[in-house]
Amino acid sequence: AANKLDRIYGWKSVENRPFLFAVEDQEWHAVATLEERIGKLIEELSKFGIEADRYDRVRDFTKQVPIVPTSAVTGEGIADLLLVLAGVSQRFIPKEKLQVGDGPARGVVMEVKEERGLGVVADAIIYDGRLRKGDVVVTAGLEGPKEAKVRMLIMPKPLEEMRDPEDRFMAVEEVKAAAGVRIVADGLEGVVAGAPLLAVWSLQDLPNARRLVGEEISEIKIESDREGVIVHADTFGTLESTVLFLRQQGVPVRKADVGPPTHKDVVEAVLSRRKNPAFGVILAFNVKIPPDVEKEATSSGIKIIRGEILYRIFDEYLKWSQEVKTKTIEQILSQLTRPGKIQILPGFVFRRSDPVIVGVKVLAGTIKPGVTLVKDGREVGKIMQIQKQGKPVNEAAVGDEVAISIQGDVMVGRQIKEGDVLYVYVPDEQAREWLFKYKQYLRDDEKKALEEFLKTRKSAHQ
C-alpha cells in the first residue's frame, strides 16, 4: 500500500473512490508526481531484489509485487487494496488455509476503550470460529492472560437499515469469522490492543486457553539477562513489529514489554550498559514516559528515545549509539600507550644528565610526556616534558623534531648516545590490546613502531 495519496500536490480527493477511477480525474501534473513517487518506490524495492509495479500494470503476480496507491484519510484506493488482497489470496493460497472453522472463536483485539453506558469495550477481529453472547473469552493485559464474560456483541447495521448516524449499531447473539465486532464484557479493564482473543465454550478448556494466550504473548514479550536494548510499545502488535525490526537490523533486545517504561527498566538498562555502553537505552514506541522514570533515567545516564515512527526511533538510536561507541573507544584509547620511535639528533645534546635534555626526531608513532623510553629492549628513563620551538606541547607525532627531557638513571655517553634510536615502552597487556582489539586505530607508522619495539623486547629477553 503506497499511502498518503491525498498529500500529492493538486490531487483531487473523493472519499472511498477506487484508485483507477480517481487517477482518471486528476490533472497531468498530479499524475506525473504520483508516477515519480511510485518510480522511486520501485527503485528502492529493486535494491532488495524485489520486482514491483503499480498493481494495474502487473502481468505476473508470481514475480511482481503489486503497488496499490491509497489514502488512509480519504479511503481512496482501499477498495483496490482489498480487491488485490482477495484476488492474490484466492489465487495463490491453498483453499484449506482460507477456510474458517465452526468452533470457539479466535481473534485479535484491535482497540480497548470506555464507552458511555456500556463500560469498557473491546473492538476485535474474529478470524476463525464463532463468538457467542455469554461466552468466556481469554485475552491479555500487561500482567498476562485475562478472562472476561461476554455480555453483549455489537455489530454495524447494514447500510439500508441505518436511519441516522446515532442508529448505526445493533446487538447480535453471535458473530462468525471473519468479522469485526465490538465486545461488551466484564473483565476487559487493562486489556492491551494487539492481544490475542480466544473464546471458551467449556470451563474445562479455560486452563488450555490461558496457556495458549500466555505462550503467544511470551513470544512477543522478552525478559532476559543478555545484553541488548530495552523496548516498550503501546500494543502487542507494535511491540512484535518493533522487536522484529530491531532484530532484522542486528540490534539485540534485552527486554520488550507493553506499556510505559518503569523503574525496573532503568535498572535493566544500567545492567545492559555495563556490558555494552551502546545498549544503555530505552526505546519507547508510542508510549508516554512517567516523569519519575525519566528523572531516574537521566540521573542514571540512561538514554530514552521516544517517538511515534519506528524508523525515526531506530535512526536516532543508530546516531546515538555511534556517538557512544566513538566516545567509548576514544576513552579506552586515551588509557593506552601509543607506540613511538625516536632518534637522538647528533649535535643536539643540551644536558647530559639529571635530567637529560636532547633534541630528537620522531621517526614513527607518537610520544607524550610520561611515557617510558627503551633502548634495545631495556628501559632508559621517562619523558618529563616535550618542547617544540621553545614551547611545551602535549605530544609529538611522526616527522616532528622536538626537545625532550628524560628523567631517570641515565646519562648521554653511557646508557644512550647521539644517533641512538629509542622506542616508547608499551606494556605487554596494552600491546596485546593494540594488536588484537584496536589495531585499526593505529596509523601505519605506529603499527611499524609497535612491531619493531616488540622485536627488540623479544631479543632482549632471549
RAPEQUI-V935188 format. One record per residue. RES is the residue in three letters. SS is DSSP state (H for helix, E for strand, - for the rest). PSI is psi as a letter, one per 30 degrees, with the letter a starting at -180 (999 if undefined). BURIAL is I if it has 24 or more other C-alpha atoms within 12 Angstrom, else O. Layout:
BEGIN
res=(RES;RES)
ss=(SS;SS)
psi=(PSI;PSI)
burial=(BURIAL;BURIAL)
END
This chain:
BEGIN
res=(ALA;ALA;ASN;LYS;LEU;ASP;ARG;ILE;TYR;GLY;TRP;LYS;SER;VAL;GLU;ASN;ARG;PRO;PHE;LEU;PHE;ALA;VAL;GLU;ASP;GLN;GLU;TRP;HIS;ALA;VAL;ALA;THR;LEU;GLU;GLU;ARG;ILE;GLY;LYS;LEU;ILE;GLU;GLU;LEU;SER;LYS;PHE;GLY;ILE;GLU;ALA;ASP;ARG;TYR;ASP;ARG;VAL;ARG;ASP;PHE;THR;LYS;GLN;VAL;PRO;ILE;VAL;PRO;THR;SER;ALA;VAL;THR;GLY;GLU;GLY;ILE;ALA;ASP;LEU;LEU;LEU;VAL;LEU;ALA;GLY;VAL;SER;GLN;ARG;PHE;ILE;PRO;LYS;GLU;LYS;LEU;GLN;VAL;GLY;ASP;GLY;PRO;ALA;ARG;GLY;VAL;VAL;MET;GLU;VAL;LYS;GLU;GLU;ARG;GLY;LEU;GLY;VAL;VAL;ALA;ASP;ALA;ILE;ILE;TYR;ASP;GLY;ARG;LEU;ARG;LYS;GLY;ASP;VAL;VAL;VAL;THR;ALA;GLY;LEU;GLU;GLY;PRO;LYS;GLU;ALA;LYS;VAL;ARG;MET;LEU;ILE;MET;PRO;LYS;PRO;LEU;GLU;GLU;MET;ARG;ASP;PRO;GLU;ASP;ARG;PHE;MET;ALA;VAL;GLU;GLU;VAL;LYS;ALA;ALA;ALA;GLY;VAL;ARG;ILE;VAL;ALA;ASP;GLY;LEU;GLU;GLY;VAL;VAL;ALA;GLY;ALA;PRO;LEU;LEU;ALA;VAL;TRP;SER;LEU;GLN;ASP;LEU;PRO;ASN;ALA;ARG;ARG;LEU;VAL;GLY;GLU;GLU;ILE;SER;GLU;ILE;LYS;ILE;GLU;SER;ASP;ARG;GLU;GLY;VAL;ILE;VAL;HIS;ALA;ASP;THR;PHE;GLY;THR;LEU;GLU;SER;THR;VAL;LEU;PHE;LEU;ARG;GLN;GLN;GLY;VAL;PRO;VAL;ARG;LYS;ALA;ASP;VAL;GLY;PRO;PRO;THR;HIS;LYS;ASP;VAL;VAL;GLU;ALA;VAL;LEU;SER;ARG;ARG;LYS;ASN;PRO;ALA;PHE;GLY;VAL;ILE;LEU;ALA;PHE;ASN;VAL;LYS;ILE;PRO;PRO;ASP;VAL;GLU;LYS;GLU;ALA;THR;SER;SER;GLY;ILE;LYS;ILE;ILE;ARG;GLY;GLU;ILE;LEU;TYR;ARG;ILE;PHE;ASP;GLU;TYR;LEU;LYS;TRP;SER;GLN;GLU;VAL;LYS;THR;LYS;THR;ILE;GLU;GLN;ILE;LEU;SER;GLN;LEU;THR;ARG;PRO;GLY;LYS;ILE;GLN;ILE;LEU;PRO;GLY;PHE;VAL;PHE;ARG;ARG;SER;ASP;PRO;VAL;ILE;VAL;GLY;VAL;LYS;VAL;LEU;ALA;GLY;THR;ILE;LYS;PRO;GLY;VAL;THR;LEU;VAL;LYS;ASP;GLY;ARG;GLU;VAL;GLY;LYS;ILE;MET;GLN;ILE;GLN;LYS;GLN;GLY;LYS;PRO;VAL;ASN;GLU;ALA;ALA;VAL;GLY;ASP;GLU;VAL;ALA;ILE;SER;ILE;GLN;GLY;ASP;VAL;MET;VAL;GLY;ARG;GLN;ILE;LYS;GLU;GLY;ASP;VAL;LEU;TYR;VAL;TYR;VAL;PRO;ASP;GLU;GLN;ALA;ARG;GLU;TRP;LEU;PHE;LYS;TYR;LYS;GLN;TYR;LEU;ARG;ASP;ASP;GLU;LYS;LYS;ALA;LEU;GLU;GLU;PHE;LEU;LYS;THR;ARG;LYS;SER;ALA;HIS;GLN)
ss=(-;E;-;-;H;H;H;-;-;-;-;-;-;-;-;-;-;-;H;H;H;H;H;-;-;-;-;H;H;H;H;H;H;H;H;H;H;H;H;H;H;H;H;H;H;H;-;-;-;-;-;E;E;E;H;H;H;-;-;-;-;-;-;-;E;E;E;-;E;-;-;-;-;-;-;-;-;H;H;H;H;H;H;H;H;H;H;H;H;H;H;H;-;-;H;H;H;H;-;-;-;-;-;E;-;E;E;E;E;E;E;E;E;E;E;-;-;-;E;E;E;E;E;E;E;E;E;E;-;E;E;E;-;-;-;E;E;E;E;E;E;-;-;E;E;E;E;E;E;E;E;E;E;E;E;E;-;-;H;H;H;-;-;-;H;H;H;-;E;E;E;E;-;E;E;E;-;-;E;E;E;E;E;E;E;E;-;-;-;-;E;-;-;-;-;E;E;E;E;E;-;-;H;H;H;H;H;H;H;H;H;H;H;H;H;H;H;H;H;H;-;E;E;-;-;-;-;-;E;E;E;E;E;-;-;H;H;H;H;H;H;H;H;H;H;H;H;H;-;-;-;-;E;E;E;E;E;E;-;-;-;-;H;H;H;H;H;H;H;H;H;H;H;H;H;-;H;H;H;-;E;E;E;E;E;-;-;-;-;-;H;H;H;H;H;H;H;H;H;H;-;-;E;E;E;E;E;-;-;H;H;H;H;H;H;H;H;H;H;H;H;H;H;H;H;H;H;H;H;H;H;H;H;H;-;-;-;-;-;E;E;E;E;E;E;E;E;E;E;E;E;-;E;-;-;E;E;E;E;E;E;E;E;E;E;E;E;E;-;-;-;E;E;E;E;-;-;E;E;E;E;E;E;E;E;E;E;E;-;-;E;E;-;-;E;E;E;-;-;-;E;E;E;E;E;E;E;-;-;-;E;E;-;-;-;E;-;-;-;-;E;E;E;E;-;-;-;H;H;H;H;H;H;H;H;H;-;-;H;H;H;-;-;H;H;H;H;H;H;H;H;H;H;H;H;H;H;H;H;H;H;-)
psi=(j;j;l;h;e;f;f;k;k;g;k;j;k;k;k;g;k;k;e;e;e;e;f;f;g;l;l;e;e;e;e;e;e;e;e;e;e;e;e;e;e;e;e;e;e;f;f;g;g;k;k;l;l;k;e;f;f;k;f;j;f;f;f;k;k;k;k;j;k;l;j;f;e;f;f;k;f;e;e;e;e;e;e;e;e;e;e;e;e;e;e;f;k;k;e;f;f;f;k;l;a;g;a;k;k;k;a;k;k;e;k;k;l;k;k;k;f;f;a;k;l;k;k;l;k;j;f;k;a;k;k;l;k;f;l;k;k;k;a;k;a;e;f;a;k;k;k;k;k;k;e;k;k;k;l;k;l;l;e;f;f;k;e;l;f;f;h;f;l;k;k;l;e;l;k;k;k;k;l;k;k;k;k;j;l;k;g;f;k;f;k;k;k;f;k;l;k;k;k;k;f;k;f;f;f;e;e;e;e;e;e;e;e;e;e;e;f;f;f;e;k;k;j;l;g;l;k;l;l;k;k;k;l;f;l;e;e;e;e;e;e;e;e;e;e;e;e;f;g;g;j;l;k;e;k;k;l;k;l;l;l;l;e;e;e;e;e;e;e;e;e;e;f;e;e;j;f;f;g;i;k;k;j;j;j;h;l;l;j;k;e;e;e;e;e;e;e;e;f;f;g;k;k;k;j;k;l;f;j;e;e;e;e;e;e;e;e;e;e;e;e;e;e;e;e;e;e;e;e;e;e;e;e;f;f;k;k;k;l;l;k;l;k;k;k;k;g;h;j;f;k;f;l;i;l;k;j;l;k;l;k;j;f;l;b;k;k;l;k;f;l;k;k;l;k;h;f;k;k;f;l;k;k;e;l;k;k;j;h;g;k;k;l;f;l;k;l;k;f;k;j;l;k;k;k;k;k;l;i;k;k;k;f;d;e;l;l;k;f;k;k;l;l;k;k;j;k;e;e;e;e;e;e;e;e;f;e;g;e;f;g;k;l;e;e;e;e;e;e;e;e;e;e;e;e;e;e;e;e;f;f;999)
burial=(I;I;I;I;I;I;O;I;O;O;I;I;I;O;O;O;I;I;I;I;O;I;I;O;O;I;O;O;O;I;I;O;O;I;O;O;I;I;O;O;I;I;O;O;O;O;O;O;O;O;I;I;I;I;I;O;O;O;O;O;O;O;O;O;I;I;I;I;I;I;I;O;O;I;I;I;I;I;I;I;I;O;O;I;O;O;O;O;O;O;O;O;O;O;O;O;O;O;O;O;O;O;O;I;I;I;I;I;I;I;I;I;I;O;O;O;O;O;O;I;I;I;I;I;I;I;I;I;I;I;I;I;I;O;I;I;I;I;I;I;I;I;O;I;I;I;I;I;I;I;I;I;I;I;I;O;O;O;O;O;O;O;O;O;O;O;O;O;O;O;O;O;O;I;I;I;I;O;I;I;I;I;I;I;I;I;I;I;I;I;I;I;I;I;I;I;I;I;I;I;I;O;O;O;O;I;O;O;I;I;O;I;I;I;O;I;I;I;O;I;I;I;I;O;O;O;I;I;I;I;I;I;I;I;I;I;I;I;I;I;I;I;I;O;O;I;O;O;O;O;I;I;I;I;I;I;I;I;I;I;I;I;O;O;I;I;I;I;I;I;I;I;I;O;O;O;I;I;I;I;I;I;I;I;I;I;I;I;I;O;O;O;I;I;O;I;I;O;O;O;I;I;I;I;I;I;I;O;O;I;O;O;I;I;O;O;I;I;O;I;I;O;O;I;O;O;O;O;O;O;O;O;O;O;O;I;I;I;I;I;I;I;I;I;I;O;O;O;I;O;O;I;I;O;I;I;I;I;I;I;I;I;I;I;I;I;I;I;I;O;I;I;I;I;I;I;I;I;I;I;I;I;I;I;I;I;I;O;O;O;O;O;O;O;I;I;I;I;O;I;I;I;I;I;I;I;I;I;O;I;I;I;O;O;O;I;I;I;O;I;I;I;I;I;I;I;I;O;O;I;I;O;O;I;O;O;O;O;I;O;O;I;O;O;I;I;I;I;I;I;I;I;I;I;O;I;I;O;O;O;O;O)
END
